Amino acid sequence: MNYIVISLLVLAVGYLGYNNYHLSTNNEAASDVAVSTSSSEPQSQQSTPTKVISLAVLPFVNMSNDPEQEYFVDGLTEELLNSLTRIQGLKVTARTSSFAYKSKNIDMRQIAEELGVDYLVEGSVRKAGSDLRITLQLIEAKDGTHLLSETFDRKLTNVFALQEEISTQVAAALKLTLVHKSDQYNSALETLDYIAVEQLVSARAQIREYAEEPIKIALDALQKLNTQYPNTPEIMGLEVYGQMMLSSVGEFTRKNKDEMSEIKAVLALDSRNKDALYTAAVIYDDDAHTLQQAKDAYQKLIRFYPGDGELYLRMLEYLMSSVSPCTELQTFSNTIPQGILDADGTRYVSLILGACNMSDDTSLTKTSSDDTERYLRANAWFSADSYYEYISYRHAENPNERFKAVLGALSQHAGASEQAAKFMNEVDHSRVSYWAMYKINSGAIYNIEYDIDPIEFYEANPTLNNHGTHIFGVGRTKYAVATENKAFIVDYLKNVNAFPINAATTDQALGLMVMQYHAGFEIDSSNTAQAIHESLLAYAEKHPNAFKAYKLWPALVYSAFYNGRAEEVNTIIDTYSFVGDELWFQSPERASFVLEPWQSHPAAIRFIDMIKDDQIRMRNKFGL
């Protein structure tokens, strides 16, 4: 219970705004399935700020002798950062950047220069029982002047109430106007005792570790808090977010629970709950049936938290994952408030737009460390090589199940079987997890047997089904064919709801096409292939650069064979393929199974040979 309490001051500094600068309502309220926005929410007019103030919140210092209090301190720092990002027009440096200076003894002016900010907030916390002493300094970067230096002696039970007091003082020091009172922690303020406050804040920091053990510790605490303080959206929202993060890195613990119903329950209590909205957006984004709901949720997040630069980047990534045209990416990037992104975020946007428009990245020079640059390039989504390099780097620093499984699968795609086996053998396929399914599915594609029946695993864990993406559709189908169990994919197809087939859903449609064919529904498969083919040709004609950037032409090859257009394949290859396609990601094993009915066709042989040649290039590049 002794989590050092650096003060929910963190939750506190909140909602500063520029003079005459209010929340914008330009974005229309989206009809999110979870909960619609109340019409009673205040609306105000948007004005243009004369100046953007940039600020970084450095990790607060734990003044206790108990090192276990670090999670609480880090959680409070992040809550403060989150509070500040709700202010439109105030640029707050991302957590990943400011936390790089944790426990480092560096001159404040140097930190400010490296982060490119005008002001720094630093502080410390000392706790004795339920008594807190919180120190806070607001420092002007250019000369190191302390614009605000205060000590707050409070009871831990009153820590949320500090928000207005600290917000007012910081706003006054920066000559800003406090836009509105914070309502983010109303429920917690009314109900939680000081121990619960500590646990709630510590849980957020533990979840952000992105590793199974600390996330499970956090979820255990949150579940107990949820029982003790039912219907508290701050607890409920963080719990659904934590469950999603646990599924992302390891064990899937909610196979019998409806995540969306729990998210809707949180949003019914607090329609602005950031954790629940973000979790909804990620879940919707994974399903071809709910891409519009994902977009709605991201738009709500931006509208509710207009000062959070990270949300604009997540929205941009959603647009990329849904294969949005370059013009749409550019249009959205133009709506990002000037100055809201730090140098890395600005470069990330530049990389995305440059890659989508097939132009050289000359708009910005490299400003980041090699590690950050690797992250930025990999997450621009247009380079399989960069993605492999990035996952390798992340696995080295954080070997969770996600990175093991993905790195193993990528190695298999590249033809590096020994390396693939090394990583896949570290994934525990005996328990329920998305990554166990990932491993089993890859084993089916690459003819690797594990001591578990894939069909039994899939049938026992229906909530892990992935709505028929191409890779999973091929793995599921190949195993059904090998075991002469056509009923496995027939039963699966009975439960697949129709979804619109377009460029955004191509991957899911390809998986559906393959399963339909091998299930004996050849007419349905041909119709699906025709819809894929026609939508991609229309997309290629209207958005040629984006078509190349997203590397969509292999999907044209597959759909041409399944739709009786095999003679067009050579023309497709000659028209749309180009140097830098990174075809190794298709893998000869997967492509050979998909094209098995046409294995002797010259165009199929040519396509698979191109994949094999790129495998060699990739392995040579990375020394595999």
C-alpha positions as CSV (number, residue, x, y, z in Angstrom):
1,M,0.0,0.0,0.0
2,N,3.0,2.2,0.3
3,Y,3.0,3.7,-3.2
4,I,5.0,6.9,-3.1
5,V,2.6,9.6,-3.7
6,I,3.9,12.2,-6.0
7,S,0.6,13.8,-6.0
8,L,-2.2,13.6,-8.3
9,L,-1.0,17.0,-9.0
10,V,-0.4,15.1,-12.0
11,L,-4.0,14.8,-12.5
12,A,-4.1,18.3,-11.6
13,V,-2.5,20.8,-13.7
14,G,-5.1,20.6,-16.3
15,Y,-7.0,22.6,-18.7
16,L,-5.0,25.6,-19.4
17,G,-6.0,27.5,-22.5
18,Y,-5.0,30.5,-24.4
19,N,-6.8,33.7,-23.9
20,N,-10.0,33.6,-26.0
21,Y,-9.1,30.1,-27.1
22,H,-11.7,27.5,-26.5
23,L,-12.5,23.9,-27.4
24,S,-13.3,23.6,-31.1
25,T,-16.5,21.9,-32.3
26,N,-15.5,21.8,-35.9
27,N,-15.5,18.0,-35.9
28,E,-19.0,16.6,-36.1
29,A,-20.1,14.3,-33.4
30,A,-19.7,10.8,-34.7
31,S,-22.3,8.2,-34.0
32,D,-20.1,5.8,-32.0
33,V,-22.0,2.6,-31.2
34,A,-20.8,2.8,-27.6
35,V,-22.5,6.0,-26.4
36,S,-23.5,9.2,-28.3
37,T,-22.2,12.6,-27.1
38,S,-24.7,14.5,-25.0
39,S,-26.2,17.5,-26.7
40,S,-25.8,19.4,-23.4
41,E,-22.0,19.4,-23.7
42,P,-20.8,23.0,-24.0
43,Q,-19.9,24.3,-27.5
44,S,-17.7,27.3,-28.1
45,Q,-16.1,29.0,-31.0
46,Q,-12.6,28.4,-32.3
47,S,-10.2,31.2,-32.6
48,T,-6.6,31.2,-33.8
49,P,-3.9,31.3,-31.0
50,T,-1.3,34.0,-31.5
51,K,1.4,31.8,-30.0
52,V,1.8,28.1,-29.2
53,I,3.4,27.4,-25.8
54,S,5.3,24.2,-25.5
55,L,5.9,22.3,-22.3
56,A,7.4,19.1,-21.1
57,V,6.5,17.3,-17.8
58,L,9.6,15.5,-16.5
59,P,9.2,12.3,-14.4
60,F,8.7,13.4,-10.8
61,V,11.3,12.3,-8.2
62,N,10.5,9.7,-5.6
63,M,11.7,11.2,-2.3
64,S,10.8,8.0,-0.3
65,N,13.3,5.3,0.5
66,D,10.9,2.7,-0.9
67,P,11.8,1.9,-4.6
68,E,8.4,0.2,-5.0
69,Q,6.8,3.7,-5.0
70,E,8.3,4.4,-8.5
71,Y,5.2,3.0,-10.3
72,F,3.0,5.5,-8.3
73,V,5.3,8.4,-9.1
74,D,5.5,7.6,-12.8
75,G,1.7,7.1,-12.9
76,L,1.1,10.6,-11.3
77,T,3.5,12.2,-13.8
78,E,1.7,10.7,-16.7
79,E,-1.7,11.8,-15.3
80,L,-0.4,15.3,-15.1
81,L,0.8,15.1,-18.6
82,N,-2.6,13.8,-19.7
83,S,-4.4,16.6,-18.0
84,L,-2.3,19.2,-19.8
85,T,-2.9,17.7,-23.2
86,R,-6.6,18.4,-22.9
87,I,-5.9,22.1,-23.5
88,Q,-6.2,23.0,-27.1
89,G,-3.2,25.1,-28.2
90,L,-0.8,23.9,-25.5
91,K,1.8,21.6,-26.9
92,V,2.9,19.0,-24.4
93,T,5.8,16.7,-25.2
94,A,4.9,13.0,-25.4
95,R,5.5,10.7,-22.5
96,T,8.1,8.6,-24.4
97,S,10.2,11.7,-24.9
98,S,10.1,13.3,-21.5
99,F,10.5,9.9,-19.6
100,A,13.8,9.4,-21.5
101,Y,15.2,11.8,-18.9
102,K,14.2,9.8,-15.9
103,S,16.9,9.6,-13.2
104,K,19.3,11.6,-15.4
105,N,21.2,14.5,-14.0
106,I,21.2,16.9,-16.9
107,D,20.9,20.7,-17.0
108,M,17.3,21.9,-17.4
109,R,18.2,24.2,-20.3
110,Q,19.9,21.3,-22.2
111,I,16.8,19.2,-21.7
112,A,14.5,22.0,-22.9
113,E,16.7,22.5,-25.9
114,E,16.7,18.8,-26.8
115,L,13.0,18.5,-26.4
116,G,12.3,21.8,-28.1
117,V,10.1,23.3,-25.4
118,D,9.6,26.7,-23.8
119,Y,8.8,25.4,-20.3
120,L,9.5,22.4,-18.1
121,V,7.5,21.1,-15.1
122,E,9.4,19.1,-12.5
123,G,8.6,18.0,-9.0
124,S,9.0,15.5,-6.2
125,V,6.9,13.7,-3.7
126,R,7.4,12.7,-0.1
127,K,4.9,10.5,1.7
128,A,4.4,9.6,5.3
129,G,1.4,7.5,5.9
130,S,-1.5,9.4,4.3
131,D,0.4,12.7,4.4
132,L,1.9,14.1,1.2
133,R,4.4,16.8,0.5
134,I,4.5,17.7,-3.1
135,T,6.9,20.2,-4.6
136,L,6.3,21.6,-8.1
137,Q,8.5,23.9,-10.2
138,L,7.6,25.5,-13.5
139,I,10.8,26.5,-15.3
140,E,11.3,28.8,-18.2
141,A,13.7,27.1,-20.6
142,K,15.6,30.1,-22.0
143,D,17.2,31.1,-18.7
144,G,16.2,28.5,-16.1
145,T,13.9,31.0,-14.3
146,H,11.5,29.4,-11.8
147,L,8.1,30.9,-12.7
148,L,6.4,28.9,-10.1
149,S,7.8,27.0,-7.1
150,E,5.3,25.7,-4.6
151,T,5.1,23.1,-1.9
152,F,1.7,21.5,-1.2
153,D,1.1,19.7,2.0
154,R,-2.1,17.6,1.7
155,K,-3.8,14.4,2.7
156,L,-3.7,11.7,0.0
157,T,-7.5,11.6,0.1
158,N,-7.5,15.2,-1.1
159,V,-5.0,14.8,-3.9
160,F,-7.6,15.0,-6.7
161,A,-8.9,18.3,-5.2
162,L,-5.4,19.8,-5.8
163,Q,-6.2,19.9,-9.5
164,E,-8.0,23.3,-9.6
165,E,-5.5,24.8,-7.2
166,I,-2.4,23.8,-9.2
167,S,-4.1,24.4,-12.5
168,T,-4.9,28.0,-11.5
169,Q,-1.4,28.6,-10.3
170,V,0.3,27.2,-13.4
171,A,-2.1,29.1,-15.7
172,A,-1.5,32.3,-13.9
173,A,2.3,31.8,-14.1
174,L,2.0,31.3,-17.9
175,K,-0.5,34.1,-18.3
176,L,-3.0,31.6,-19.6
177,T,-6.7,31.3,-19.0
178,L,-8.2,28.2,-17.3
179,V,-10.8,27.1,-19.8
180,H,-13.0,24.9,-17.6
181,K,-12.9,22.8,-14.5
182,S,-11.8,19.3,-14.8
183,D,-14.5,16.7,-14.5
184,Q,-12.2,13.8,-15.4
185,Y,-12.0,12.5,-11.8
186,N,-15.3,13.5,-10.4
187,S,-16.3,9.9,-9.5
188,A,-12.9,9.1,-8.0
189,L,-12.9,12.3,-6.0
190,E,-16.2,11.5,-4.5
191,T,-15.6,7.9,-3.6
192,L,-12.0,6.7,-3.4
193,D,-9.9,6.5,-0.3
194,Y,-6.2,7.3,-0.3
195,I,-5.1,3.7,-0.8
196,A,-7.4,3.3,-3.8
197,V,-6.0,6.6,-5.2
198,E,-2.5,5.2,-5.0
199,Q,-3.5,1.9,-6.6
200,L,-5.3,3.6,-9.4
201,V,-2.4,5.8,-10.4
202,S,0.2,3.0,-10.0
203,A,-1.9,0.7,-12.2
204,R,-1.6,3.1,-15.1
205,A,2.2,3.1,-14.9
206,Q,2.3,-0.7,-14.6
207,I,0.1,-1.1,-17.7
208,R,2.4,1.2,-19.6
209,E,5.3,-1.2,-19.0
210,Y,3.9,-3.2,-21.9
211,A,4.9,-6.5,-20.2
212,E,2.7,-9.3,-18.9
213,E,3.7,-9.4,-15.2
214,P,3.2,-5.7,-14.3
215,I,0.0,-5.5,-16.3
216,K,-1.4,-8.5,-14.5
217,I,-0.5,-6.9,-11.2
218,A,-2.3,-3.8,-12.2
219,L,-5.4,-5.7,-13.4
220,D,-5.6,-7.6,-10.1
221,A,-5.6,-4.3,-8.2
222,L,-8.1,-2.8,-10.6
223,Q,-10.5,-5.7,-10.3
224,K,-10.4,-5.4,-6.5
225,L,-11.0,-1.7,-6.7
226,N,-13.9,-2.3,-9.1
227,T,-15.5,-4.5,-6.5
228,Q,-14.9,-2.1,-3.7
229,Y,-16.0,1.0,-5.7
230,P,-18.5,-0.2,-8.4
231,N,-19.6,2.1,-11.2
232,T,-16.5,4.3,-11.0
233,P,-15.6,5.0,-14.7
234,E,-11.9,5.9,-13.9
235,I,-11.4,2.4,-12.6
236,M,-13.6,0.6,-15.1
237,G,-12.0,2.4,-18.1
238,L,-8.4,1.7,-17.0
239,E,-9.3,-1.9,-16.5
240,V,-10.7,-2.4,-20.0
241,Y,-7.6,-0.6,-21.4
242,G,-5.4,-2.9,-19.3
243,Q,-7.2,-6.0,-20.5
244,M,-6.6,-4.9,-24.1
245,M,-2.9,-4.2,-23.4
246,L,-2.5,-7.7,-21.8
247,S,-4.1,-9.3,-24.8
248,S,-1.6,-7.4,-26.9
249,V,1.5,-8.7,-25.2
250,G,0.5,-12.1,-23.7
251,E,-2.4,-14.0,-22.2
252,F,-5.9,-13.4,-23.3
253,T,-8.0,-13.5,-20.1
254,R,-11.4,-12.5,-21.4
255,K,-12.5,-15.3,-23.7
256,N,-15.9,-15.4,-22.1
257,K,-16.4,-11.7,-21.7
258,D,-17.8,-9.1,-24.1
259,E,-15.3,-6.3,-24.2
260,M,-17.5,-3.9,-26.1
261,S,-20.3,-4.3,-23.5
262,E,-17.9,-3.3,-20.8
263,I,-16.7,-0.4,-22.8
264,K,-20.2,0.8,-23.4
265,A,-20.9,0.5,-19.6
266,V,-17.9,2.9,-19.0
267,L,-19.0,5.4,-21.6
268,A,-22.6,5.3,-20.2
269,L,-21.1,6.7,-17.0
270,D,-18.6,9.0,-18.7
271,S,-18.9,9.6,-22.4
272,R,-15.4,11.2,-22.5
273,N,-13.5,8.4,-20.7
274,K,-10.3,8.4,-22.6
275,D,-9.2,4.8,-21.8
276,A,-12.6,3.3,-22.9
277,L,-12.8,5.4,-26.1
278,Y,-9.2,4.5,-27.1
279,T,-9.8,0.8,-26.3
280,A,-13.0,0.9,-28.4
281,A,-11.1,2.5,-31.3
282,V,-8.4,-0.2,-31.3
283,I,-10.9,-3.1,-31.1
284,Y,-13.1,-1.7,-33.9
285,D,-10.0,-1.0,-36.0
286,D,-9.2,-4.8,-36.0
287,D,-12.4,-5.8,-37.8
288,A,-13.5,-5.2,-41.3
289,H,-17.1,-4.8,-40.1
290,T,-16.4,-1.9,-37.8
291,L,-13.9,0.4,-39.4
292,Q,-16.3,3.3,-39.4
293,Q,-16.9,2.9,-35.7
294,A,-13.1,3.0,-35.2
295,K,-13.0,6.3,-37.1
296,D,-15.8,7.7,-35.0
297,A,-14.1,6.8,-31.8
298,Y,-10.8,8.4,-32.9
299,Q,-12.6,11.5,-33.9
300,K,-14.3,11.7,-30.5
301,L,-10.9,11.4,-28.8
302,I,-9.5,14.3,-30.8
303,R,-12.6,16.4,-30.1
304,F,-12.5,15.7,-26.4
305,Y,-8.7,15.9,-26.0
306,P,-7.6,18.4,-28.7
307,G,-4.3,19.1,-27.1
308,D,-3.0,15.5,-27.2
309,G,-0.7,15.3,-30.2
310,E,-0.5,11.5,-29.9
311,L,-4.2,11.1,-30.8
312,Y,-3.6,12.9,-34.1
313,L,-0.9,10.4,-34.9
314,R,-3.1,7.4,-33.9
315,M,-5.8,8.8,-36.2
316,L,-3.3,9.1,-39.0
317,E,-2.3,5.5,-38.4
318,Y,-5.9,4.4,-38.6
319,L,-6.2,6.2,-42.0
320,M,-3.2,4.3,-43.2
321,S,-4.4,0.9,-41.9
322,S,-7.7,1.5,-43.7
323,V,-5.7,2.2,-46.9
324,S,-6.9,5.8,-47.2
325,P,-5.7,7.8,-50.3
326,C,-2.7,10.0,-49.9
327,T,-4.9,13.1,-50.4
328,E,-7.0,12.0,-47.4
329,L,-3.8,11.6,-45.3
330,Q,-2.7,15.1,-46.4
331,T,-6.1,16.6,-45.7
332,F,-6.1,15.2,-42.2
333,S,-2.5,16.2,-41.5
334,N,-3.5,19.8,-42.4
335,T,-6.0,19.7,-39.5
336,I,-3.4,19.0,-36.9
337,P,-3.0,22.2,-34.9
338,Q,0.3,23.9,-35.6
339,G,2.9,23.3,-33.0
340,I,0.9,20.4,-31.2
341,L,3.5,17.7,-32.3
342,D,7.0,17.5,-31.1
343,A,9.9,17.2,-33.5
344,D,9.6,13.4,-33.8
345,G,5.8,13.6,-34.4
346,T,6.3,16.2,-37.1
347,R,8.9,14.0,-38.8
348,Y,6.6,11.0,-38.5
349,V,3.9,12.8,-40.4
350,S,6.5,13.8,-43.0
351,L,7.6,10.2,-43.5
352,I,4.1,9.0,-43.9
353,L,3.1,11.6,-46.5
354,G,6.4,11.2,-48.3
355,A,6.0,7.4,-48.5
356,C,2.4,7.6,-49.6
357,N,3.1,10.1,-52.3
358,M,6.2,8.1,-53.4
359,S,8.4,11.1,-53.0
360,D,11.8,11.5,-51.4
361,D,11.8,12.4,-47.8
362,T,13.4,15.8,-48.1
363,S,10.9,17.9,-46.2
364,L,12.6,17.3,-42.9
365,T,16.1,16.2,-41.9
366,K,16.6,13.5,-39.4
367,T,16.2,15.0,-35.9
368,S,16.0,11.9,-33.7
369,S,18.2,9.1,-32.3
370,D,18.7,6.0,-34.4
371,D,16.2,4.1,-32.2
372,T,13.5,6.7,-32.6
373,E,14.2,7.0,-36.3
374,R,13.8,3.2,-36.6
375,Y,10.4,3.4,-34.7
376,L,9.2,6.3,-36.9
377,R,10.1,4.6,-40.2
378,A,8.7,1.2,-39.2
379,N,5.4,2.7,-38.1
380,A,5.0,4.6,-41.3
381,W,3.7,1.1,-42.4
382,F,5.0,1.2,-45.9
383,S,8.2,-0.8,-45.4
384,A,8.3,-4.5,-44.4
385,D,12.1,-4.2,-44.1
386,S,11.8,-1.4,-41.6
387,Y,9.1,-3.2,-39.7
388,Y,11.3,-6.3,-39.3
389,E,14.2,-4.1,-38.1
390,Y,11.9,-2.4,-35.6
391,I,10.4,-5.6,-34.2
392,S,13.9,-7.0,-33.8
393,Y,14.9,-3.9,-31.8
394,R,11.8,-4.0,-29.6
395,H,12.2,-7.7,-28.9
396,A,15.7,-7.1,-27.7
397,E,14.6,-4.6,-25.1
398,N,11.2,-6.2,-24.2
399,P,10.9,-9.9,-25.2
400,N,7.1,-10.2,-24.6
401,E,5.0,-12.8,-26.5
402,R,3.9,-10.3,-29.1
403,F,7.4,-9.5,-30.3
404,K,8.5,-13.2,-30.1
405,A,5.6,-14.3,-32.3
406,V,5.7,-11.5,-34.8
407,L,9.5,-11.8,-35.1
408,G,9.2,-15.5,-35.6
409,A,6.5,-15.1,-38.3
410,L,8.5,-12.4,-40.1
411,S,11.5,-14.7,-40.1
412,Q,9.4,-17.4,-41.6
413,H,8.2,-15.1,-44.3
414,A,11.8,-14.2,-45.0
415,G,12.8,-17.9,-45.3
416,A,15.0,-17.8,-42.2
417,S,13.6,-21.0,-40.7
418,E,16.2,-21.5,-38.0
419,Q,15.8,-18.0,-36.6
420,A,12.0,-18.4,-36.9
421,A,12.1,-21.6,-34.9
422,K,14.2,-19.9,-32.1
423,F,11.6,-17.2,-31.6
424,M,8.5,-19.3,-32.1
425,N,9.7,-21.9,-29.6
426,E,9.6,-19.2,-26.9
427,V,5.9,-18.6,-27.5
428,D,3.7,-20.6,-25.1
429,H,1.0,-22.2,-27.3
430,S,-0.4,-24.2,-24.4
431,R,-2.5,-21.2,-23.1
432,V,-5.1,-18.9,-24.5
433,S,-3.5,-16.0,-26.3
434,Y,-3.6,-14.2,-29.6
435,W,0.1,-15.0,-30.0
436,A,-0.4,-18.7,-29.4
437,M,-3.0,-18.7,-32.2
438,Y,-0.5,-16.7,-34.3
439,K,2.1,-19.4,-33.8
440,I,-0.2,-22.2,-34.5
441,N,-1.5,-20.5,-37.6
442,S,2.1,-19.9,-38.9
443,G,2.8,-23.6,-38.2
444,A,0.0,-24.6,-40.5
445,I,1.3,-22.4,-43.3
446,Y,4.9,-23.6,-42.9
447,N,4.1,-27.2,-42.2
448,I,5.4,-27.1,-38.6
449,E,3.7,-29.4,-36.1
450,Y,3.1,-28.4,-32.5
451,D,1.7,-30.6,-29.8
452,I,-1.7,-29.1,-30.1
453,D,-4.5,-29.5,-32.6
454,P,-5.1,-26.1,-34.4
455,I,-8.8,-26.9,-35.0
456,E,-9.3,-27.7,-31.3
457,F,-7.5,-24.5,-30.4
458,Y,-9.6,-22.4,-32.7
459,E,-12.9,-24.0,-31.7
460,A,-12.1,-23.6,-28.0
461,N,-11.3,-19.9,-28.4
462,P,-13.8,-18.4,-30.8
463,T,-13.2,-14.9,-29.4
464,L,-9.7,-15.0,-30.8
465,N,-10.9,-15.5,-34.3
466,N,-9.6,-12.7,-36.6
467,H,-12.4,-12.3,-39.1
468,G,-10.5,-14.0,-41.9
469,T,-7.5,-11.9,-42.6
470,H,-5.4,-13.2,-45.5
471,I,-2.6,-14.8,-43.4
472,F,-5.0,-16.4,-40.9
473,G,-7.4,-17.4,-43.6
474,V,-4.6,-19.2,-45.4
475,G,-3.3,-20.9,-42.3
476,R,-6.8,-22.1,-41.2
477,T,-7.6,-23.3,-44.7
478,K,-4.3,-25.1,-45.3
479,Y,-4.7,-27.1,-42.1
480,A,-8.3,-28.0,-43.0
481,V,-7.2,-29.2,-46.4
482,A,-4.2,-31.1,-45.0
483,T,-6.4,-32.9,-42.5
484,E,-9.3,-33.3,-45.0
485,N,-11.6,-31.5,-42.5
486,K,-13.5,-29.2,-44.8
487,A,-16.2,-28.8,-42.2
488,F,-13.8,-26.7,-40.1
489,I,-13.8,-23.8,-42.6
490,V,-17.4,-24.4,-43.7
491,D,-18.6,-23.9,-40.1
492,Y,-16.3,-20.8,-39.8
493,L,-17.8,-19.2,-42.9
494,K,-21.3,-19.7,-41.5
495,N,-20.5,-17.2,-38.8
496,V,-18.8,-14.6,-41.0
497,N,-21.1,-11.6,-41.4
498,A,-21.0,-9.8,-44.7
499,F,-18.8,-6.7,-44.9
500,P,-18.1,-4.1,-47.7
501,I,-15.3,-5.2,-50.0
502,N,-13.0,-2.3,-50.9
503,A,-9.4,-1.3,-50.7
504,A,-9.6,-1.0,-46.9
505,T,-10.9,-4.5,-46.4
506,T,-8.8,-6.2,-49.1
507,D,-6.8,-8.3,-46.6
508,Q,-9.9,-9.7,-44.9
509,A,-11.6,-10.3,-48.3
510,L,-8.6,-12.3,-49.6
511,G,-8.8,-14.6,-46.6
512,L,-12.5,-15.0,-47.2
513,M,-11.9,-15.7,-50.9
514,V,-9.4,-18.5,-50.1
515,M,-11.7,-20.1,-47.5
516,Q,-14.7,-20.0,-49.8
517,Y,-12.9,-21.7,-52.6
518,H,-11.6,-24.6,-50.4
519,A,-14.9,-25.0,-48.6
520,G,-16.5,-25.8,-52.0
521,F,-18.2,-22.4,-52.4
522,E,-16.4,-21.6,-55.7
523,I,-19.1,-19.2,-57.0
524,D,-18.9,-17.2,-53.8
525,S,-15.2,-17.2,-54.0
526,S,-15.2,-16.0,-57.6
527,N,-17.7,-13.2,-56.7
528,T,-15.5,-12.2,-53.7
529,A,-12.4,-12.2,-56.1
530,Q,-14.3,-10.1,-58.6
531,A,-15.3,-7.5,-56.0
532,I,-11.7,-7.3,-54.8
533,H,-10.4,-7.0,-58.3
534,E,-12.7,-4.3,-59.4
535,S,-12.3,-2.2,-56.2
536,L,-8.5,-2.4,-56.5
537,L,-8.4,-1.5,-60.2
538,A,-10.7,1.5,-59.4
539,Y,-8.4,2.5,-56.5
540,A,-5.3,2.1,-58.7
541,E,-6.7,4.4,-61.4
542,K,-7.8,7.1,-58.9
543,H,-5.0,6.9,-56.5
544,P,-1.9,5.5,-58.3
545,N,0.7,6.6,-55.7
546,A,-1.2,5.2,-52.8
547,F,-1.8,2.0,-54.7
548,K,1.9,1.5,-55.0
549,A,2.7,2.8,-51.5
550,Y,0.3,0.3,-49.9
551,K,1.7,-2.5,-52.2
552,L,-1.7,-3.6,-53.2
553,W,-0.9,-5.2,-56.6
554,P,-0.2,-8.7,-55.2
555,A,-3.8,-8.8,-54.1
556,L,-4.7,-8.0,-57.7
557,V,-2.7,-11.1,-58.7
558,Y,-4.5,-13.4,-56.3
559,S,-7.9,-12.1,-57.2
560,A,-7.2,-12.3,-60.9
561,F,-6.6,-16.1,-60.6
562,Y,-9.7,-16.7,-58.5
563,N,-11.8,-14.7,-60.9
564,G,-10.8,-16.4,-64.1
565,R,-8.4,-13.6,-65.2
566,A,-5.2,-15.5,-65.1
567,E,-4.1,-14.2,-68.5
568,E,-4.1,-10.7,-67.0
569,V,-1.5,-11.5,-64.3
570,N,1.6,-10.8,-66.3
571,T,0.2,-7.4,-67.3
572,I,-0.6,-6.6,-63.7
573,I,3.0,-7.5,-62.7
574,D,4.5,-5.4,-65.5
575,T,2.2,-2.5,-64.8
576,Y,2.3,-2.2,-61.0
577,S,5.4,-3.9,-59.6
578,F,8.4,-1.8,-58.9
579,V,11.8,-2.0,-57.2
580,G,11.3,-1.9,-53.5
581,D,8.2,-3.9,-53.4
582,E,9.5,-6.1,-50.5
583,L,7.7,-9.1,-51.7
584,W,9.3,-11.4,-49.2
585,F,6.4,-10.6,-46.8
586,Q,4.1,-12.6,-49.1
587,S,6.3,-15.7,-48.6
588,P,6.5,-18.5,-51.2
589,E,4.8,-21.0,-48.9
590,R,1.7,-18.8,-48.5
591,A,1.6,-17.7,-52.1
592,S,2.1,-21.3,-53.3
593,F,-0.9,-22.5,-51.3
594,V,-3.1,-19.7,-52.4
595,L,-2.2,-20.3,-56.1
596,E,-2.0,-24.1,-55.8
597,P,-4.9,-24.6,-58.3
598,W,-2.8,-22.7,-60.9
599,Q,0.7,-23.9,-59.8
600,S,1.8,-24.7,-63.3
601,H,0.6,-21.4,-64.8
602,P,3.7,-19.3,-66.0
603,A,2.4,-16.2,-64.4
604,A,2.0,-18.0,-61.0
605,I,5.5,-19.4,-61.3
606,R,6.9,-15.9,-62.2
607,F,5.1,-14.3,-59.2
608,I,6.4,-16.9,-56.7
609,D,10.0,-16.7,-58.2
610,M,9.8,-12.9,-57.6
611,I,9.0,-13.5,-53.9
612,K,11.9,-16.0,-53.6
613,D,14.3,-13.5,-55.1
614,D,13.2,-10.8,-52.7
615,Q,13.6,-13.3,-49.8
616,I,17.3,-13.6,-50.7
617,R,17.7,-9.8,-50.8
618,M,16.1,-9.4,-47.4
619,R,18.1,-12.2,-45.8
620,N,21.3,-10.7,-47.2
621,K,20.4,-7.3,-46.0
622,F,19.9,-8.4,-42.4
623,G,22.5,-11.2,-42.4
624,L,19.9,-14.0,-41.8
